[in-house]
Amino acid sequence: MRLDVNGLRAFYASPLGRTTHRVVGRTLHAYLGSVAGLRVLGIGYATPYLGPIHCIAERTLAFMPTTQGVVNWPSSGRSSTALADPTMMPLPESAVDRIILIHALEAVESPTELLQEVWRTLTPGGRMILVVPNRRGVWARREATPFGHGQPYSRSQLGRLMRDTLFSPVNWSETLYMPPVRSRLMLRTGPAWEWVGTSLSLPFAGLHVVDATKQLYRPVAVQQVRRARRLAPARVLVPAPAPG
């Protein structure tokens, strides 16, 4: 499939895409929590997951990269979407409280610059919900879905990237255990796949879903100071003078 806005819309309108949306959305919204009175930003193609919170949050925005294209969203009222370079977003510092990244990190040339920009625009203590293809999963190897494009990540790679960009993971899940096939039988058994995979912590989940908070200060490793040993003066035996 083409990884542009038309291909993404077609995927989420398909039976496999609707099942994917339910499975991923369940974990994503559990991490997101209540957004009443908060400002929420979606980066990548996040509009399918922003629908339930659009009327609850104080403000909801969706930025889509120029390489992907943009669609008008929501379908009624004022549009909340815009074309934007995710590494140079038109927002001031500390502008949003929650940022959702999906179909985003794996598609950029510089993931470090993207997360640095996310850090800049988040408020102190703000949180990022990150959805990324799992390097060990089957979904990353199937180009028939959006998650088969771009750079997938292992758990250690993601952890190192977040550490370097001052994010601290609070919650971390793996989801989408069902194979990426369009069989009706497989789609009907999707919940069973998720239950088995989650219960047994199987390693081949399709996606990482990470809830991370913005750190305000870079942790500094403290080195143990070796104290110099105080040496006692040595005793030297001096022979007594010979009697005269």
NORFEN-V610577 format. One record per helix or strand of 2 or more residues. SS is the DSSP state (H for helix, E for strand). FROM is the first residue (numbers start at 1). LEN is the number of residues. If there is no record, write none. Layout:
SS,FROM,LEN + SS,FROM,LEN
This chain:
H,5,9 + H,15,18 + E,39,6 + H,47,7 + E,59,6 + E,81,3 + E,96,7 + H,105,3 + H,111,11 + E,122,13 + H,139,3 + H,146,3 + H,155,10 + E,167,9 + H,184,5 + H,190,11 + E,207,8
